[in-house]
Amino acid sequence: MNKEYLEAYEKWCKNAVADKDVVEELKNMEGDEAKIEDAFYRNLAFGTGGLRGVIGAGTNRMNIYTVAKASQGLANYIRANFPKEERKIAVSYDSRIKADLFARVASGVFAANGIKVWIYTELMPTPCLSYAVRALGCAAGIMVTASHNPSKYNGYKVYGADGCQITTEAAAAILEEIEKVDIFEDVRNVSFESALQAGDVAYITENVYTDFVNEVLGQSLITADDEIDKNVAIVYSPLNGTGLKPVTRTLKEAGYTNITLVEEQKNPDGNFPTCRYPNPEIKEAMSLGMEYAKKNNADLLLATDPDCDRVGIAVKNADGEYVLLSGNQTGCLLLDYVCSMRVKNGTMPKDAEVVKTIVTTDLGQQIAENYGVKTVNVLTGFKFIGEEIGRLEKQGKADSYIFGFEESYGYLSGSYVRDKDAVDGAFLICEMFAYYKTRGISLLDKLDELYKKYGYCLNTLHSYEFEGSAGLEKMQNIMASMRKDMPEIGGVKVVKVNDYLKGIDGLPKSDVIKFYLEGNGSVVVRPSGTEPKMKVYISISAEDEATAKAKESDIVSFMEQMLK
């Protein structure tokens, strides 16, 4: 086996001396070839999601050197593609370990390359970064975050001038620039403090943040004639991330005052001491909030992930127990609420559009059709929803976009940002909840109403970890085997296969396979773009929940055999 990773290790031992944590970790690796290989067998992958990896020493880790190298590559890309007056970049970061340090290091690289940096004065959510890129006329933006990953991770999302995460083409061009950069010799850098003093770095002003909040408040669908009780009891957890200030400010300015915060998860803390995975998709992350909800007899529990672009909820059932809703369920409830309120208020655009990802429930499309709304299906990743908003905007039809959502708890009801927005999601959920509760309707009642109208729909996501270089190779082999003949899955006949690696419906090529099953079901398989995981999305339509669960169980067993 080629052992270039040992040479890379030696090079780092000589040159990576500016961060004491990296120096110590390099010393601790000495003599442990397995550890050295894992840290140096590749460069941390850069793609449409930017960078994401474990914090630590090495080319396959998140540290000040890999961040600086990526920033130099991005700076070279901006210099090559934008005139001098447009060379501006917005920077934000969340509560992750070293996130503020990485944001300052990146800012120093951009400033040294003649790119004006606008950075928030404190940690801010991803949607605030997307908003700032467009509000300040920037060529690009970066958000230092690992979203909902465990605390050992950090990352670096890159945004284009349109406020969307970068396209496949831009990612390839930036990667090409990054690969030209020697990590120790080619990075231009100045200290954050000196760049700030020189005016090459400036803080984003309060009015940009206030304008963002006002845009969210402007998404309200309540009219002066609508009766709504805003004294509903809400428990909210920012999961030790960035949501505390923007979510509570927005809700309070909207008139919701009965808000209880989960104290242990209130303040930013990159160690996420109360939950291993700070992800509202996972029950463990919601459990403390559910305890608070029960203790306070709350009507609604909200939790946002660390960079506040995802929001999860729990509501009380008839027995007083709290029930977690999936991203698909919440998305369908929000879509139906948006459509019904627009119809009621006479604000439904003539050519209204809802945008969802191919792994998001098809129930969304049925709801949209009921209201005469067109559904556009895009690849996994909210940036594709953002791109569709941009396409509409170029045609002068931005108002045609009324809602976008993905199964992974991401929602957006306006075109003011180009990424999922949990501030907007939390605000709309509270409004929808309060509107229905005032009329004696719970969200579970409303969900049952949708199922009665359109049929029961079960959607589940299963993730399987494949760590290291061997795991990456195994995932590639699994995807190759699934591209061979698959007549049935879990005893259910496959009636159609969409292999998105071939390019389908004008979408970019992507390593995703969707199997359509007999009886309006589907299975989507894809390697994660940000984690060493294989993801399997299962959608089952059936006459009732029990039948759907039985079918889903057979499919899961079959897929797990395939993944062994």
Residue, then its C-alpha position, 0 to 999 in steps of 0.5 A: m500500500n502506498k504510504e504517502y500518509l506517513e510522509a504527510y505526517e512527518k511534514w505536519c510534525k515539522n510545520a503544524v506548530a501554530d495550534k497547540d492542540v494539533v501539536e499534541e495530537l501529532k505527538n500522540m500519534e507517533g508510532d500508531e500507524a493506524k491513527i496516522e493513516d486515518a488522519f492523513y490517508r486523504n484530504l478532507a473531502f470538499g464538495t457541494g456541502g463544503l467541508r465536514g469532518v472530525i476536529g483534530a490533526g491531519t489532512n482528513r480533519m478539521n483544523i486551522y490548516t485545512v480551514a486555511k487551505a480551503s479558504q485560500g482555494l475559495a479566495n483564488y476562485i473569487r479572485a478569478n471569477f469576480p471583479k475587484e468591487e464584488r470581492k466580498i464575503a459574509v462569514s458566520y459560525d455556530s456553537r461548535i468547538k473551535a467554530d469561532l477560531f475557524a471563522r477568524v482564520a478563514s477571515g484572515v485568509f480572505a482579507a490577505n487576498g484582498i476580499k472584504v469580509w463581513i462577519y457577524t459579531e456573535l454566533m448566528p444561524t445558517p439562514c442569517l448567513s444566507y440572508a447576509v450574502r444577498a443583503l450585502g451583495c457578497a460574492a460568497g459566504i461561509m458558515v462554520t458548522a457541522s449542522h447536527n453532527p456529534s460534538k467531535y465534528n466541525g465543518y465549513k459550508v460555502y454559499g454562492a452570491d445567490g445565497c444558496q450553498i454552492t452548485t456542483e460546478a462551483a464546488a468542482a471549480i473551488l476544489e480544483e483551486i484548493e488542490k493547487v494550494d500547498i497547505f503550509e507554503d501557499v496560504r496567504n494570511v493575516s491575523f483577524e485582529s489586524a484585518l479588523q483594524a485595517g478595515d478589511v474585516a468588518y462586523i455585520t451591522e445590527n440592522v441586517y439581523t433585524d431585517f432578517v427577523n422582519e422578513v420572517l415575521g412577514q411570513s405570517l398568514i394571519t389576517a386582522d380578522d383571524e382569531i388566534d390565541k398566542n398564549v399557547a404554552i411553548v417549550y423551546s430548546p436551541l440544543n446548545g446552538t445558535g437559535l436562542k436569540p433569533v427564535t425567541r426574539t421572533l416569537k416574542e415580537a410576534g406576540y408569543t409570550n408563554i415560552t419556557l426554555v430548556e435551561e440545560q440546552k439554552n446557552p451555546d455549548g459545542n460539547f452538547p452535554t445533554c445529547r450525543y447527537p444535537n439533532p431534532e430528528i433524534k428522540e434522544a435530542m428531544s427527550l429533555g425538552m419532552e420532560y420540560a413540556k410534561k412538567n410545564n404542561a406545555d402545548l408545544l415543544l420546539a427544538t432547533d439544531p445547532d446552526c438553526d436550520r432544522v426544527g423538530i416538534a412534539v405535541k400532546n395527544a389525547d392521553g396527555e403524552y407527547v408525540l414527536l412528529s417527523g419532518n415529513q409530517t410537520g412539512c405536510l401540515l405546514l404545506d396544508y396550512v400555507c395553502s389553505m390560508r392563502v386560499k382563504n386570504g385570496t393570496m394564492p399565486k396563479d402559478a403557485e409552486v411547492v418545492k420538495t426533495i426526491v426523498t421527501t414524502d409524496l404526500g406533499q405532492q398530493i396535498a399540493e395538487n388538491y390546491g392546484v399547486k405545482t410540485v417541483n421535485v429536486l435532489t436531496g439538499f435544500k440548496f436545490i430548493g434555493e436554486e429553484i427559488g432563484r430560477l423563479e426570481k430570474q423570471g420575475k416570479a419569486d412570489s410563485y414560490i409558496f413553500g419548500f421542505e425536506e424530510s430532514y426537518g427543513y422548511l422555508s416559506g419565503s424567498y428572502v433566504r435560499d436555505k432552510d430556516a428554522v427561525d421561519g419554521a419555528f415561527l410558522i409552526c407556532e402560528m399554525f399550532a395556535y390557529y388550530k388550537t384556537r379552533g379546537i383542533s390539535l395538530l394530531d387531529k389535522l394529521d389524521e384528517l390528511y391521512k383520511k383524505y389522502g391515505y396513510c403514509l409511513n416514511t422512515l429513514h435508516s442510517y448505516e455507518f461505514e467509517g474510514s477508507a474501508g467504509l468508503e470503499k464498501m459504500q461504493n461497492i454497495m451502490a454498484s451492486m444495487r445498480k444491478d437487477m433488483p426485481e423486488i425489495g422485501g417481497v414487494k415488486v420493483v416497478k421502476v428505478n430512477d438512477y440519478l447518477k445518469g441524470i434525470d429530469g434535468l437534475p445534476k447527476s448524483d449518486v442516488i437510486k430510487f426504487y418505486l414499489e408496487g402499491n405507491g411505495s418507494v425506497v431511496v438509497r444514497p451515501s451521505g454527502t457529509e457523513p460516513k453513512m449510507k442512508v435508506y429512505i422508505s415510503i409506504s402507502a397503505e390502508d392503515e398504520a399497522t399494514a404500513k409498518a409490517k411492510e416497512s419492517d420486511i423492507v428494512s430486513f431486506m436492505e440490511q442484508m444488502l448492506k452487510 
